């Protein structure tokens, strides 16, 4: 087996969105096939950049920026993301060559979340929330809005798919990501906000030499759950679904108002996914031909049934996960998660398995092989 770094771009698909990820290491069974694989990928990139799939309809799109364009002192290097969410570019500061990411939302596109994301990101920065990106600048013109922020490394979903054949992490890596992601959510909640789309794609590691850092991303679905007096809001009688079906809590899938516990449920599913390589409902997903609300309600029933049998649901997980499951099931809408208890369970797993902080993480082992 050979490990090589893919130059500049790699393609993955997320539902109807096209994501072009930052480069990382991939494996090939024969080294001579690597160049052929890269050539095919790049040809595919240029074809996909012509169109964007939105609601099953192909919509002609074009990139706003090209290499060398300048925005408020930042020079465009290349595109690193493209889809119904907008466009993302790698840029660098012309004064000191500092790399950054520029997220662009077109005025003409169907969904608009960048304004909300910027507002929340600024409030979280002011509240000293850990593990969030720094904002360098932002702006708006007639055709588009943009934010220029910290450039991060690969996201956790990508690392799961590329570091091990079973698409899971070793226990040391699971606990590393679990603790840091929980810190980010705890701080968000303390600042009065829910994330509402917790999943591996929305956490990324830092670029070298800071690959042990973790960043929480994408606040487009976030919502303040307290009022101006810092009192928890009452649940709305009706609310639409927000999140990702696969990682959403059973409660959120019932189209109920979300609260802090729903973020932690999604975090817990992510923890199981990193530990075992998948989640029990991966082969029980409802048909995409159904309307979203019907998909959500159907999947809620599936998840509730699966979680009814804890031993089957948590097969292959540390026994402490059963304690986490009981805590999650005990929480109601207004309850504050017992973060200290959760950290304690994760630390107990570390001690019981004689794991230490200096042990290499999965992506660190990959680079040394």
Buried (B, 14 or more C-beta within 10 A) or exposed (E): EEBBEBEBBBBBEBEBBBBBBBBBBBBBEEEEEBEEEBEEBBEEBEEBBEEBBBEEEEEEBEEBBEEEBEBBBBBBBBBBBBBBBBBBBBBBBEEEEEEBBBBBBBEEBEEBBBBBBBEBBEBBBEBEBBBBBEBBBBEEEEEBBBBBBBBBBBBBBBBBEBBBEEBBBBBBBBBBBBBBBBBBBBBBBBBBBBBBBBBBBBBBBBBEEEBEBBBBBBBBBBBBBEEEEEEBBEBEEEEEBBBBBBBBBBBBBBBBBBBBBBBBBBBBBBBBBBBBBBBBBEEBEBEEEEEEEEBBBBBBBBBEBBBEEBEEBBEEBBEBBBBBBEBBEEBEBEEEBBBEEBBEBBBBBBEEEEBEEEBEBBBEBBBEE
